């Protein structure tokens, strides 16, 4: 099996197991519902950062494709870390708005850079 597929499956299974364990801990009275949300959402942010870190390492045949992967990787890794950090330390309403905004901004930066590369490619 491909290394990327194994990593992706590990993240998916890991988050499901983490959510089930946190739900069990909430039912047993070890944590409240807010803590369960923060743990699962923080893990989701770390997953986005991990995928962003993996993007520049993907093999792409063209130089512009590698540039897009690097910019996309940095923007997604940073937005995932901001998302996880907000869910760890900020009030819930700030974490929802700020975390979602960080991920949307990371996607917008990646898309904007790809479109600028496409414009330069057409000009050449």
N, C-alpha and C positions, 0 to 999 in steps of 0.2 A: 504494500500500500504506500502511496505517496506520502512523503514527510509532512507536507502542508495539510493534507487531508487528515492525517493522524493528529496533528496539532489542533486543527479546527474541531475535530470530534472530541478531543480531550477537553477543550474549552467548553463545548456544549454540554458534555456529560458533567464536567466539574461544576458548572453553574447550576445545573439541575440538582445535583447532589447537595450543593451548598444551600440552595433554596429549601430543599426538603429537610435538611438538618436544622436550618434556622427555624423553619416552621415547627418542627418537633420541639426545639428548645423553647419556642414561644408558648406552645401548648403546655409544656411542663413548668412554665413560669420563670424560666431563666432569663428571658429578654422580652421586651415589648414589641408590638407590631412595627413601630417606627424603626427600631434597630434592625429588624428583619429586612425592611425595605432598604435601609442604608447599606447593609451588607451585600445584598443581591445587586443593587444598582451600582455600588462601588466595584464589585467584581465585573459587571458589565462594562464599566469605564476602563478597567484594566484590560479587558479583552479587546476593546477598540484600540487601546494603546499598543497592545501586542501585535494586532493585525497591521497597524501603522508602522511598527518597527519591522515587520516582515516585508512590507511592500518594496522598499528599495533593494532588497536582496533577490527579488524575482528577476529571472533572466528575460530580458527584452532585447530583440534584435537591433533596434534603432537607438541612436544616441538620444534623440528627443524623447523616445519612450522611457529611457532610463532617467532622463531629467524629470519627466512627469512622475515617475515612480518615487524619486527622491523627494520632490516637493509634496506629493500626496502622502508619502510615508511620514514626513516630519509633521505635516499639518494634522494628520489623523492621530499620530502618537501624542502630540501635545494636547489636542482636544480631548482625547481619551483620558489623559492624566488630569486635566482640568475637571472633567466630568466626575472622575473618581474622587478627586480631592473635594469638590463641592459636596458630593454625597456623603463624604466622611465628616466634614466639619461645618458646613453651612446649614442654616435652617432649611427645612424641607421645601418651602415655597421658593427660596433662592436657588436651591439645588435643582429643582425642576426647571425653572426658567433659565438659569445660568448654564446648567449642564447641557440642556437641549440646545441652547444658543451656541455653546462652544462646539458641539458636534456639527451643527448646521454651518457654523463659520468654517470649520475644518473642511467640510465638503465643498463649500463655496470657494475657498482658496484653491482647492485641488481642481475643481471644475474651471474656475477662471484661468488658472495657469494652463490647463490643457487647451482651452479655447485660444489663449494667446499663442501657444505653440502651433496650433492648427492654422491660425492666421499668418504666422511667419512662414509656415511650410507652403501655403498657397502663394505667398509673395515671392518665394524662391523659385 
